[in-house]
Amino acid sequence: MDSFVNPPEVLKAEEAARKQQAEEQEATRSFPAEPQRDVLRFLLQHAPLKQWQHDILAIIRDEAYYFAPQGQTKIMNEGWASYWHSKIMTRHGLTDAELIDYADHHSGTMAMSPQRLNPYKVGIELFKDIEERWDKGRFGPEWDECDDIATRKNWDKQLGLGRDKIFEVRRVHNDVTFIDTYLTEEFCRKQKFFSFAYNEHSGDYEIASREFEAIKQQLLTSLTNHGRPFIYVQDGNYRNRGELYLRHEYQGVELKQYYARDTLMNLQRLWGRPVHIETVVEDEQTVISYDGTTHEVRAA
C-alpha cells in the first residue's frame, strides 16, 4: 500500500516545491538580517578590502570606540578641569605679578560666541551653579513650589552641601544626563542662553527662541550621539546587485548635503559598488546615491 499512500510523483513534486520555496526565501532574505548601526564593523566584515585597508579601517574604528566615552562627557570634563584650575590658581598658584596674565588666558578659554557652544564655559558655570544651589538649599519640593521672586532671590539655608554634590554629579553623570538634570530656567536666564536656527531668507543663523524648553531641547539634541546622525546599514545586497543601502534615522535635523555626498564617495571606494542612503530632504523621503561617477537624488 506504500505506493498508493505515498505516490512517488506526488512526493517528488512536493520536494521540488520545497526546494523552490527555499531558494526564493534565500534570494529575498535581508542582508544583514537586522539593520546594523556599526557601519565600520560591517565594512570590515563584508567589504572587499585589501589587508592594509582592513588594518587602517580597524584602527580608525578602535580609536573611535576608545574616545567615545570622552565624547560623552566633554562638557563635564572641560568644566571640571576649568573649575579646579580656577580654584587652584586663584587661591594657591599665582603671585601678584602673574594674576593679569592668568586672567587674560582664562577669559579667552571661557569666551562664548553666537556661532558655537563653549564646553569649558557651560561646564564650569553649571558646576558652580550646582554648588551654589546645594550650599543654599535651592533644591527639592519646597524650592520648586516657591513662586515668590523676592523669597527665591534671598533663599539661603546655609546647608553647605555644594562641594559634596558636585563630586557626586561628576561621578554618576554624562553630558546628556548632566544637562537634562541640572540645566534650569534660572541658569539659562543668568547665562543669556538662546536657541538659534538658519534663516533661509537672510542666509544667516538667527535667534529662534529664548524659551527655556526650546533651549534645553536643542542642547540635548546636539549632545545625543555626539551631535551626529544615526545611520544604519539597511541592505548589503540592494536590488540583488551587491549595492550598499544605508538608512538615516531622521529626528528632525536633515543631513548636511555636502557631507553626505563626500561620505558616500568614500564608502563607494571601500565597498566597490554603488552606495545609497535614505534620508529626509525638505520633508520628503529621499535617496541619495553615488555610483563611483555621479551623485543622484531621487524620491524614496
Backbone bond lengths (Angstrom), bond angles and torsions (degrees), N, CA, C in turn:
res aa  C-N    CA-C-N  psi(-1)  N-CA   C-N-CA  omega(-1)  CA-C   N-CA-C  phi
1 M - - - 1.474 - - 1.539 112.25 -
2 D 1.348 117.47 -6.78 1.458 119.16 -173.64 1.528 112.03 -62.34
3 S 1.334 116.25 -43.64 1.462 119.15 -179.53 1.523 111.52 -67.15
4 F 1.331 116.55 -24.22 1.461 120.25 178.34 1.534 110.55 -80.02
5 V 1.358 115.30 -42.75 1.472 120.11 -179.11 1.525 110.64 -73.00
6 N 1.342 116.72 -39.37 1.467 122.12 -178.84 1.518 110.11 -122.87
7 P 1.334 117.18 77.98 1.469 119.97 -178.41 1.532 110.42 -59.41
8 P 1.338 119.00 128.61 1.473 121.86 -177.23 1.529 112.87 -56.91
9 E 1.342 117.24 -39.92 1.462 119.12 -177.85 1.532 111.56 -66.56
10 V 1.357 117.18 -32.47 1.464 120.91 177.77 1.522 110.53 -70.08
11 L 1.358 115.68 -45.24 1.463 119.83 178.86 1.523 111.15 -61.01
12 K 1.337 116.04 -39.77 1.457 120.22 179.41 1.530 111.32 -65.18
13 A 1.327 116.12 -40.98 1.467 120.10 178.83 1.532 111.38 -65.39
14 E 1.353 116.77 -40.00 1.464 120.96 178.62 1.521 110.98 -64.97
15 E 1.318 117.41 -40.90 1.462 121.31 179.02 1.522 111.09 -64.45
16 A 1.346 116.57 -41.62 1.458 120.57 177.61 1.531 111.11 -63.41
17 A 1.338 116.72 -39.05 1.465 120.85 179.20 1.522 110.81 -65.52
18 R 1.356 116.71 -39.91 1.461 120.53 179.13 1.532 110.78 -65.00
19 K 1.329 117.44 -41.21 1.463 120.52 179.13 1.523 111.55 -64.83
20 Q 1.334 116.33 -40.39 1.458 120.06 179.35 1.521 111.01 -65.26
21 Q 1.339 116.45 -41.11 1.459 120.81 178.70 1.522 110.99 -63.72
22 A 1.346 116.47 -41.84 1.461 120.50 179.22 1.518 111.28 -63.64
23 E 1.351 116.08 -40.57 1.462 120.19 178.86 1.527 111.56 -65.50
24 E 1.340 116.02 -39.89 1.464 119.72 179.01 1.524 110.56 -66.16
25 Q 1.340 118.35 -40.65 1.450 122.11 178.37 1.527 110.86 -64.53
26 E 1.327 116.27 -39.70 1.459 120.13 179.26 1.517 110.87 -65.55
27 A 1.347 115.53 -39.04 1.466 119.95 -179.18 1.523 112.13 -67.58
28 T 1.334 116.44 -31.67 1.466 120.29 -177.02 1.531 112.46 -99.85
29 R 1.324 117.23 -0.62 1.466 119.89 -177.71 1.523 110.23 -65.77
30 S 1.326 115.70 134.69 1.457 120.81 -177.87 1.523 110.59 -69.21
31 F 1.333 115.51 139.83 1.463 121.47 177.03 1.528 108.01 -133.16
32 P 1.330 116.35 109.60 1.468 129.09 4.18 1.538 112.22 -76.87
33 A 1.325 115.44 167.73 1.464 119.94 -177.58 1.527 111.19 -63.15
34 E 1.327 117.04 -35.55 1.461 123.09 177.42 1.525 108.60 -127.81
35 P 1.345 118.69 148.71 1.461 120.19 177.25 1.530 111.31 -55.14
36 Q 1.321 116.47 138.52 1.457 122.33 -176.83 1.523 110.40 -110.16
37 R 1.320 116.01 120.87 1.465 119.75 179.25 1.531 111.72 -79.82
38 D 1.324 117.34 -29.37 1.459 121.41 -179.42 1.528 109.00 -81.45
39 V 1.315 116.42 84.86 1.466 121.51 -174.86 1.526 110.94 -64.98
40 L 1.325 117.17 -41.10 1.462 119.62 -178.84 1.526 111.45 -63.99
41 R 1.315 117.20 -39.13 1.462 119.54 177.75 1.532 110.30 -63.57
42 F 1.327 117.11 -41.05 1.464 120.36 178.86 1.524 110.35 -61.66
43 L 1.331 117.38 -41.39 1.463 120.68 177.57 1.519 111.35 -64.40
44 L 1.329 116.57 -41.34 1.467 119.93 179.43 1.528 111.40 -62.20
45 Q 1.314 116.49 -35.08 1.468 120.74 -177.08 1.523 113.02 -82.69
46 H 1.351 117.78 -30.36 1.464 118.51 -168.30 1.532 114.90 -127.21
47 A 1.319 119.55 -16.41 1.464 119.88 -178.97 1.535 109.95 -75.34
48 P 1.342 117.91 147.27 1.470 121.58 179.61 1.527 111.28 -78.43
49 L 1.328 115.96 71.10 1.461 121.34 -174.44 1.527 111.05 -92.74
50 K 1.326 114.99 146.06 1.453 119.69 168.65 1.533 108.12 -74.11
51 Q 1.319 116.82 164.14 1.456 119.69 -174.54 1.530 111.46 -60.73
52 W 1.350 116.84 -42.43 1.460 118.77 -178.80 1.530 111.24 -68.00
53 Q 1.347 117.82 -33.20 1.458 120.89 175.60 1.525 110.94 -66.45
54 H 1.329 115.48 -42.05 1.467 121.01 178.33 1.520 110.34 -60.92
55 D 1.330 117.07 -42.65 1.468 121.00 -178.72 1.524 111.11 -64.32
56 I 1.336 116.62 -44.81 1.466 120.04 -178.77 1.525 110.79 -65.25
57 L 1.333 116.86 -43.70 1.465 120.57 -179.97 1.530 110.84 -64.25
58 A 1.324 117.04 -37.39 1.468 120.82 177.75 1.527 110.79 -65.09
59 I 1.339 116.75 -39.24 1.472 120.46 177.91 1.527 110.26 -63.31
60 I 1.345 116.29 -44.26 1.472 120.40 179.45 1.520 110.73 -60.60
61 R 1.321 116.87 -43.79 1.470 120.79 -179.36 1.532 110.63 -65.80
62 D 1.338 117.34 -43.87 1.465 120.64 179.54 1.530 111.26 -61.09
63 E 1.337 116.60 -41.46 1.461 119.64 179.90 1.533 110.93 -67.21
64 A 1.336 116.00 -37.26 1.465 119.42 178.73 1.526 110.89 -61.60
65 Y 1.344 116.20 -42.56 1.466 119.53 177.99 1.521 111.63 -69.03
66 Y 1.321 116.66 -33.29 1.472 120.23 179.71 1.529 110.87 -65.39
67 F 1.335 116.37 -42.23 1.459 120.21 -176.76 1.522 113.28 -86.88
68 A 1.322 118.63 -7.89 1.465 120.98 -177.80 1.534 113.14 -56.85
69 P 1.359 119.03 -47.35 1.472 118.00 179.31 1.524 112.84 -61.19
70 Q 1.334 117.65 -33.84 1.461 119.85 178.02 1.527 110.35 -69.32
71 G 1.334 115.78 -35.54 1.454 119.43 176.28 1.520 112.47 -65.33
72 Q 1.331 116.53 -28.52 1.461 121.24 -179.59 1.525 112.35 -78.34
73 T 1.333 117.79 -12.04 1.468 121.12 -178.56 1.529 111.44 -130.60
74 K 1.326 117.38 30.21 1.465 120.28 -175.77 1.526 111.94 -63.25
75 I 1.323 117.63 -48.00 1.462 120.50 -179.66 1.520 110.66 -62.52
76 M 1.332 116.60 -42.97 1.458 120.09 179.88 1.531 111.10 -66.67
77 N 1.329 117.28 -43.25 1.469 120.53 -179.91 1.523 111.59 -61.39
78 E 1.342 116.32 -49.81 1.454 119.94 -177.34 1.532 110.92 -67.57
79 G 1.331 115.82 -39.62 1.454 119.44 178.80 1.518 112.81 -65.70
80 W 1.340 116.29 -41.10 1.467 121.64 179.23 1.525 110.93 -64.34
81 A 1.339 115.83 -45.19 1.466 120.08 179.28 1.527 110.70 -62.80
82 S 1.324 116.95 -43.08 1.464 120.82 -179.15 1.521 111.22 -66.62
83 Y 1.330 115.83 -38.61 1.469 120.57 179.21 1.527 110.54 -58.35
84 W 1.337 116.02 -51.72 1.466 119.20 -175.82 1.524 112.00 -76.19
85 H 1.310 117.50 -30.59 1.461 120.10 174.38 1.523 109.96 -60.51
86 S 1.332 115.95 -44.67 1.457 120.63 178.86 1.524 111.71 -63.68
87 K 1.342 116.88 -44.74 1.470 120.69 179.75 1.523 111.56 -61.15
88 I 1.331 115.98 -48.65 1.465 120.39 -175.55 1.523 111.30 -66.19
89 M 1.341 115.92 -45.56 1.456 118.83 -176.14 1.522 112.34 -67.94
90 T 1.326 118.36 -43.47 1.467 120.31 -176.31 1.518 112.62 -76.35
91 R 1.331 118.66 -23.38 1.468 120.47 -177.77 1.529 113.81 -101.96
92 H 1.323 116.64 -26.31 1.470 118.12 -171.96 1.524 114.25 -134.69
93 G 1.336 119.04 -29.85 1.453 119.52 -165.38 1.507 116.92 -100.00
94 L 1.342 119.66 -6.00 1.453 120.79 -172.60 1.520 112.19 -111.78
95 T 1.323 114.50 145.20 1.456 120.37 166.14 1.525 107.61 -95.40
96 D 1.328 115.71 168.90 1.462 119.14 179.84 1.523 111.29 -59.53
97 A 1.324 116.87 -35.22 1.457 120.80 -177.04 1.527 112.36 -71.86
98 E 1.321 118.02 -20.43 1.463 121.89 -175.98 1.528 113.18 -95.82
99 L 1.321 117.24 -8.95 1.455 120.93 -171.43 1.535 112.73 -62.44
100 I 1.326 117.30 -45.95 1.465 120.71 -177.65 1.528 110.98 -63.69
101 D 1.334 116.31 -42.49 1.464 120.07 179.61 1.527 110.87 -63.09
102 Y 1.351 115.81 -41.72 1.469 119.14 177.91 1.528 111.11 -63.39
103 A 1.326 116.78 -45.49 1.465 120.92 -178.59 1.527 110.77 -61.19
104 D 1.333 117.18 -37.36 1.460 120.97 178.91 1.525 111.17 -64.37
105 H 1.331 116.76 -46.67 1.459 120.97 179.76 1.530 111.62 -66.98
106 H 1.329 116.47 -42.27 1.465 120.48 -177.45 1.528 110.86 -65.94
107 S 1.314 117.66 -41.64 1.461 120.77 -179.96 1.525 110.66 -65.56
108 G 1.330 117.16 -34.37 1.458 119.90 176.46 1.517 111.86 -65.75
109 T 1.331 116.50 -38.92 1.468 120.97 178.32 1.521 111.40 -67.46
110 M 1.321 116.67 -35.37 1.462 121.32 -176.32 1.524 113.45 -85.49
111 A 1.321 117.84 -6.53 1.474 120.36 -173.01 1.523 111.00 -61.60
112 M 1.325 115.41 137.71 1.464 122.21 175.82 1.519 108.47 -109.60
113 S 1.338 115.62 150.71 1.455 120.43 175.55 1.522 108.52 -133.07
114 P 1.354 117.62 157.59 1.465 119.82 179.47 1.528 113.34 -64.61
115 Q 1.339 117.23 -19.80 1.461 120.24 -173.87 1.524 114.04 -86.68
116 R 1.336 118.64 -18.86 1.454 117.92 -174.79 1.528 110.91 -149.96
117 L 1.315 114.75 159.02 1.456 122.31 176.88 1.523 108.65 -91.05
118 N 1.318 117.47 127.27 1.461 121.97 178.75 1.527 108.70 -95.40
119 P 1.356 118.65 106.57 1.470 120.03 -176.88 1.529 112.95 -64.02
120 Y 1.335 117.47 -29.46 1.467 120.40 176.98 1.525 110.39 -61.76
121 K 1.327 115.36 -48.23 1.466 120.38 -176.88 1.525 111.80 -67.97
122 V 1.330 116.45 -48.38 1.463 119.73 -179.27 1.522 110.36 -61.23
123 G 1.333 116.61 -44.67 1.458 120.60 -177.63 1.512 113.13 -63.41
124 I 1.333 117.27 -50.77 1.462 119.61 -176.97 1.521 111.64 -65.25
125 E 1.330 117.32 -40.76 1.464 119.69 -178.72 1.526 111.31 -67.91
126 L 1.342 117.25 -35.03 1.458 118.94 179.89 1.525 110.91 -72.68
127 F 1.325 117.63 -38.61 1.471 119.59 175.01 1.532 110.55 -63.06
128 K 1.322 117.78 -42.02 1.466 121.10 178.65 1.526 110.53 -64.71
129 D 1.323 116.79 -37.77 1.460 120.67 179.16 1.526 110.89 -66.35
130 I 1.341 116.80 -43.11 1.471 120.66 178.17 1.524 110.01 -62.28
131 E 1.321 116.90 -44.52 1.471 120.25 -179.88 1.526 110.76 -60.35
132 E 1.322 116.98 -44.44 1.462 120.17 179.81 1.529 111.28 -65.24
133 R 1.321 117.45 -42.95 1.461 120.62 -178.86 1.529 111.37 -62.03
134 W 1.319 116.89 -43.25 1.472 118.66 -177.99 1.531 111.68 -78.29
135 D 1.325 118.17 -24.37 1.470 119.91 172.46 1.524 110.65 -67.57
136 K 1.353 115.71 -37.89 1.464 120.41 -175.27 1.527 113.25 -97.60
137 G 1.323 117.21 -0.71 1.465 120.17 178.83 1.511 114.14 76.34
138 R 1.327 117.60 26.32 1.468 121.04 -178.11 1.530 110.44 -87.85
139 F 1.310 114.95 63.06 1.459 121.70 177.90 1.521 107.96 -159.25
140 G 1.333 115.77 167.58 1.456 120.33 178.11 1.516 113.05 91.53
141 P 1.328 117.60 173.76 1.477 122.70 -175.75 1.525 113.77 -58.36
142 E 1.346 117.51 -40.53 1.461 119.75 -177.50 1.532 111.30 -63.25
143 W 1.323 115.95 -41.88 1.467 120.88 178.06 1.529 111.09 -67.59
144 D 1.319 116.42 -43.68 1.462 120.64 -177.92 1.520 112.02 -64.52
145 E 1.332 116.86 -33.96 1.464 120.66 -176.19 1.528 112.81 -85.18
146 C 1.325 117.40 -10.99 1.465 120.60 -179.42 1.524 109.41 -76.77
147 D 1.320 117.64 123.82 1.462 121.06 -179.77 1.526 112.39 -118.25
148 D 1.328 117.40 12.93 1.453 121.54 177.60 1.528 108.95 -90.07
149 I 1.322 116.86 119.21 1.459 121.83 -173.98 1.525 111.37 -61.68
150 A 1.322 117.57 -44.88 1.469 120.88 -177.52 1.525 110.75 -64.68
151 T 1.330 116.60 -40.87 1.472 120.13 179.80 1.521 111.10 -64.97
152 R 1.314 116.19 -43.18 1.464 119.51 179.35 1.531 111.10 -65.29
153 K 1.321 116.64 -37.52 1.468 120.25 -178.72 1.523 111.81 -65.01
154 N 1.339 117.28 -36.34 1.467 121.52 -176.97 1.529 113.07 -100.83
155 W 1.322 117.47 12.49 1.466 122.47 -175.48 1.537 110.16 -68.31
156 D 1.306 116.69 119.99 1.474 120.60 177.16 1.527 109.00 -158.45
157 K 1.319 115.84 101.64 1.462 121.23 178.42 1.515 112.35 -91.03
158 Q 1.337 116.52 1.12 1.467 122.53 176.12 1.537 111.80 51.33
159 L 1.331 115.10 49.62 1.469 119.81 179.95 1.528 112.17 -78.00
160 G 1.319 117.63 -32.34 1.455 120.76 179.47 1.519 114.25 66.61
161 L 1.325 117.08 32.76 1.464 120.92 -177.60 1.529 113.33 -98.46
162 G 1.321 116.75 3.21 1.450 120.44 -171.55 1.518 115.16 -62.66
163 R 1.336 117.64 -45.38 1.464 119.96 -177.11 1.530 111.12 -65.00
164 D 1.304 117.70 -42.54 1.468 120.25 177.34 1.527 110.59 -63.95
165 K 1.328 116.21 -36.72 1.469 119.62 -177.48 1.520 111.52 -67.13
166 I 1.322 119.18 -42.93 1.468 118.96 -178.02 1.530 110.96 -68.74
167 F 1.332 118.44 -30.34 1.466 120.01 174.54 1.529 110.26 -67.81
168 E 1.333 116.55 -37.73 1.465 119.87 176.63 1.528 110.80 -64.84
169 V 1.330 116.28 -44.72 1.468 121.03 179.67 1.523 109.92 -61.04
170 R 1.314 116.33 -44.29 1.471 120.50 -178.85 1.524 111.37 -62.38
171 R 1.314 116.17 -31.59 1.460 120.58 -175.70 1.522 113.12 -77.84
172 V 1.325 118.82 -33.23 1.467 119.85 -167.54 1.527 115.28 -114.04
173 H 1.333 119.02 -9.25 1.471 119.70 -172.96 1.526 112.43 -110.66
174 N 1.357 114.81 158.40 1.458 121.33 164.29 1.526 107.45 -113.20
175 D 1.341 117.64 -177.82 1.467 119.61 -173.65 1.525 113.16 -59.57
176 V 1.337 116.42 -42.01 1.465 119.50 -176.78 1.522 111.04 -64.99
177 T 1.333 117.65 -49.30 1.466 119.84 -179.83 1.526 111.45 -70.98
178 F 1.323 117.52 -30.14 1.469 123.12 176.19 1.527 110.07 -60.46
179 I 1.339 115.79 -50.64 1.467 120.28 -179.98 1.522 110.95 -69.12
180 D 1.334 116.24 -43.23 1.456 120.52 -176.37 1.530 111.85 -63.13
181 T 1.334 116.52 -35.68 1.465 120.90 -175.16 1.523 113.35 -86.90
182 Y 1.327 118.08 -37.39 1.466 120.12 -168.05 1.522 115.61 -115.33
183 L 1.332 118.10 -7.45 1.467 118.92 174.80 1.523 108.74 -75.22
184 T 1.307 117.17 118.87 1.462 122.14 -176.38 1.527 110.95 -114.42
185 E 1.319 114.41 164.97 1.463 119.48 178.46 1.521 111.01 -64.95
186 E 1.341 116.87 -38.38 1.469 120.56 178.19 1.530 110.63 -62.69
187 F 1.337 116.49 -39.87 1.461 120.94 179.52 1.527 110.39 -64.00
188 C 1.329 117.15 -43.44 1.466 120.78 -179.88 1.532 111.20 -62.97
189 R 1.329 116.74 -40.87 1.466 119.41 178.36 1.523 111.15 -65.54
190 K 1.327 115.92 -42.22 1.464 120.49 -179.00 1.532 111.69 -63.59
191 Q 1.333 116.13 -39.87 1.465 120.82 -177.86 1.533 112.97 -89.64
192 K 1.340 116.42 -0.28 1.471 122.04 178.51 1.523 111.78 57.92
193 F 1.332 115.95 46.48 1.463 121.20 178.04 1.531 110.32 -76.06
194 F 1.310 115.71 153.15 1.457 122.13 173.42 1.524 108.23 -153.26
195 S 1.333 116.36 160.55 1.465 120.85 173.48 1.523 107.97 -101.29
196 F 1.334 116.00 148.76 1.459 119.70 -177.05 1.520 110.19 -127.18
197 A 1.324 115.08 162.54 1.464 121.44 179.82 1.515 108.86 -151.64
198 Y 1.324 115.35 160.77 1.467 120.97 -178.62 1.522 110.37 -83.28
199 N 1.310 117.01 129.61 1.460 122.86 177.70 1.525 108.18 -97.83
200 E 1.342 116.98 111.78 1.454 120.91 -176.97 1.531 112.30 -66.48
201 H 1.324 117.19 -26.69 1.465 120.71 -177.48 1.531 111.32 -75.44
202 S 1.345 116.27 -42.93 1.465 119.53 -178.73 1.524 112.74 -91.02
203 G 1.343 116.10 -20.99 1.457 119.69 -178.06 1.516 112.93 78.78
204 D 1.330 117.43 16.04 1.459 121.90 -178.25 1.528 110.61 -124.33
205 Y 1.349 114.98 160.08 1.453 120.28 170.29 1.521 108.37 -85.70
206 E 1.329 116.26 130.76 1.449 121.48 -175.69 1.526 110.55 -130.91
207 I 1.330 115.19 162.27 1.460 120.04 177.20 1.523 108.88 -63.83
208 A 1.334 115.25 123.56 1.468 119.96 -179.31 1.521 111.57 -97.23
209 S 1.338 115.91 -34.25 1.460 118.54 -176.73 1.522 109.95 -162.96
210 R 1.326 115.00 148.16 1.462 121.06 170.55 1.532 110.34 -111.35
211 E 1.331 116.32 10.30 1.450 121.16 178.89 1.528 109.94 -72.83
212 F 1.318 115.90 136.60 1.461 121.57 -174.25 1.524 112.47 -58.23
213 E 1.340 117.30 -47.32 1.464 119.98 -176.88 1.525 111.63 -62.99
214 A 1.325 117.50 -38.52 1.461 120.72 178.52 1.526 110.97 -66.12
215 I 1.331 116.02 -40.74 1.473 120.46 178.54 1.516 110.48 -63.63
216 K 1.317 116.08 -47.61 1.469 120.41 -177.55 1.519 111.07 -64.23
217 Q 1.328 117.10 -42.40 1.459 120.57 -178.70 1.517 111.41 -64.78
218 Q 1.324 117.11 -41.41 1.470 119.75 179.58 1.533 110.45 -65.83
219 L 1.322 116.98 -38.28 1.459 120.67 178.99 1.521 110.91 -66.69
220 L 1.326 117.61 -43.59 1.460 120.82 178.69 1.527 111.11 -65.18
221 T 1.325 116.90 -38.65 1.465 120.43 178.47 1.520 110.82 -62.99
222 S 1.335 116.52 -40.00 1.466 119.99 -179.42 1.520 112.13 -68.40
223 L 1.340 117.11 -22.05 1.467 120.94 -178.96 1.527 112.52 -92.32
224 T 1.321 117.86 -23.73 1.460 121.30 -178.74 1.521 110.15 -64.49
225 N 1.325 116.89 126.85 1.473 122.39 -177.78 1.523 110.76 56.70
226 H 1.354 116.85 35.17 1.475 123.24 -178.72 1.527 111.80 58.98
227 G 1.339 116.94 25.73 1.456 119.84 -179.52 1.511 114.23 77.82
228 R 1.320 117.35 7.55 1.461 120.95 -178.64 1.525 109.85 -99.22
229 P 1.329 117.46 154.72 1.470 120.25 -179.72 1.520 111.75 -72.89
230 F 1.323 116.27 155.85 1.461 122.09 174.60 1.533 108.23 -87.71
231 I 1.333 116.42 116.65 1.461 122.66 -178.59 1.522 108.87 -120.62
232 Y 1.324 117.05 133.91 1.459 122.16 -178.95 1.528 110.42 -124.36
233 V 1.338 116.11 146.02 1.465 120.55 168.61 1.519 107.25 -78.77
234 Q 1.323 116.69 114.72 1.459 121.43 -178.01 1.530 111.54 -92.42
235 D 1.340 117.03 -39.59 1.465 120.71 -175.13 1.529 109.09 -153.13
236 G 1.327 115.54 124.61 1.457 120.51 177.17 1.517 112.77 -94.33
237 N 1.321 117.15 -0.10 1.465 121.32 178.27 1.525 108.72 -138.23
238 Y 1.322 115.26 53.65 1.464 121.60 -174.52 1.526 110.61 -62.09
239 R 1.334 115.18 132.66 1.470 124.03 -178.97 1.535 111.58 58.37
240 N 1.344 114.80 22.50 1.465 121.23 179.49 1.539 111.54 58.71
241 R 1.364 115.24 32.98 1.465 120.48 -178.48 1.530 112.20 -121.15
242 G 1.332 116.54 9.35 1.457 119.03 -178.90 1.517 113.46 73.75
243 E 1.331 117.71 18.72 1.455 121.56 -179.96 1.532 110.28 -88.38
244 L 1.327 116.09 154.03 1.460 121.48 -176.68 1.523 109.75 -99.84
245 Y 1.349 116.15 127.08 1.462 121.91 -177.30 1.524 108.65 -120.70
246 L 1.323 115.54 119.11 1.463 121.95 179.67 1.524 109.81 -108.52
247 R 1.316 115.74 157.24 1.469 120.69 177.77 1.518 109.85 -130.21
248 H 1.319 115.53 129.63 1.461 122.34 175.95 1.527 108.58 -92.22
249 E 1.331 116.64 124.12 1.468 121.17 177.13 1.527 107.90 -80.94
250 Y 1.317 115.18 94.94 1.465 121.59 -173.94 1.524 110.57 -68.71
251 Q 1.354 116.23 127.66 1.462 121.49 -179.96 1.522 111.36 -128.63
252 G 1.342 114.60 35.28 1.461 119.39 177.16 1.517 114.73 96.74
253 V 1.342 117.54 -10.55 1.466 121.30 179.62 1.524 108.79 -118.70
254 E 1.324 116.40 122.35 1.458 120.17 -178.53 1.532 111.42 -75.42
255 L 1.322 115.61 155.32 1.457 120.65 173.96 1.526 109.89 -67.40
256 K 1.322 116.09 147.95 1.456 119.73 170.51 1.524 107.22 -73.44
257 Q 1.324 116.58 119.57 1.453 120.77 -170.97 1.522 112.93 -61.82
258 Y 1.331 116.68 -42.64 1.464 118.47 -178.61 1.524 110.66 -66.21
259 Y 1.323 116.74 -35.05 1.464 121.16 179.18 1.522 110.13 -70.07
260 A 1.328 116.06 -40.90 1.467 120.21 179.53 1.525 110.51 -63.67
261 R 1.325 117.57 -43.20 1.468 120.16 -179.52 1.526 111.66 -64.19
262 D 1.347 116.21 -43.47 1.470 119.20 179.19 1.528 111.24 -64.05
263 T 1.338 116.41 -38.74 1.468 119.98 179.78 1.528 110.61 -66.26
264 L 1.331 117.45 -40.94 1.459 120.60 177.91 1.530 110.90 -62.23
265 M 1.328 117.51 -37.07 1.464 120.62 177.91 1.525 110.90 -62.40
266 N 1.329 116.07 -43.78 1.469 119.76 179.56 1.526 111.48 -67.38
267 L 1.326 116.59 -40.24 1.461 120.01 178.77 1.529 111.02 -64.53
268 Q 1.334 116.15 -39.13 1.456 119.21 -179.24 1.523 111.49 -63.96
269 R 1.323 116.52 -36.16 1.470 120.10 177.87 1.526 110.93 -64.21
270 L 1.334 116.36 -35.82 1.465 120.07 179.48 1.523 111.67 -78.40
271 W 1.338 116.84 -40.34 1.463 120.93 -174.76 1.526 111.60 -79.25
272 G 1.329 116.64 -31.92 1.455 120.27 178.56 1.516 114.89 83.59
273 R 1.313 117.69 -3.68 1.463 123.55 179.21 1.527 108.20 -133.42
274 P 1.350 119.19 166.55 1.463 120.71 178.52 1.530 112.35 -55.85
275 V 1.323 115.81 146.30 1.461 122.05 179.23 1.525 109.11 -124.87
276 H 1.328 116.19 150.06 1.463 122.25 -175.69 1.529 108.14 -138.40
277 I 1.325 116.06 151.82 1.459 119.97 171.16 1.521 108.98 -137.13
278 E 1.312 115.21 129.88 1.464 121.73 177.29 1.521 108.45 -91.95
279 T 1.331 116.16 128.33 1.453 120.64 -177.42 1.527 109.05 -150.28
280 V 1.314 116.79 -168.20 1.463 122.39 177.65 1.523 108.26 -119.70
281 V 1.322 116.52 126.13 1.459 122.42 176.93 1.522 108.06 -127.26
282 E 1.328 115.66 118.66 1.473 121.53 -178.01 1.531 111.17 52.79
283 D 1.326 115.38 47.74 1.469 124.38 176.22 1.526 113.69 66.54
284 E 1.315 118.77 16.12 1.458 122.40 178.40 1.528 110.17 -119.63
285 Q 1.352 116.17 135.43 1.455 119.91 174.23 1.529 109.06 -63.57
286 T 1.322 116.17 125.14 1.461 121.68 -171.53 1.521 110.11 -137.49
287 V 1.332 115.50 148.12 1.454 121.68 174.28 1.521 108.65 -116.81
288 I 1.334 115.86 124.29 1.465 121.93 175.92 1.527 107.21 -103.99
289 S 1.324 117.61 129.21 1.459 121.86 -174.33 1.521 110.95 -127.35
290 Y 1.333 114.87 155.59 1.464 121.10 172.18 1.520 107.69 -143.77
291 D 1.323 116.19 126.67 1.467 120.80 -175.07 1.519 113.47 -106.01
292 G 1.317 117.04 9.13 1.460 121.25 -177.44 1.499 112.37 104.35
293 T 1.332 116.95 -13.05 1.460 121.59 -179.38 1.521 111.84 -128.93
294 T 1.312 117.20 -49.72 1.467 121.16 -175.22 1.526 110.98 -133.52
295 H 1.346 114.71 155.47 1.453 121.31 173.45 1.519 109.38 -93.83
296 E 1.316 114.40 149.54 1.465 120.33 177.56 1.530 108.49 -136.42
297 V 1.318 116.59 137.97 1.467 122.40 176.23 1.509 107.18 -123.26
298 R 1.338 116.23 124.47 1.468 120.36 -178.30 1.527 109.67 -143.47
299 A 1.311 116.00 162.55 1.458 121.38 177.18 1.523 109.45 -68.33
300 A 1.327 115.91 141.03 1.469 120.33 -178.67 1.528 110.00 -72.16
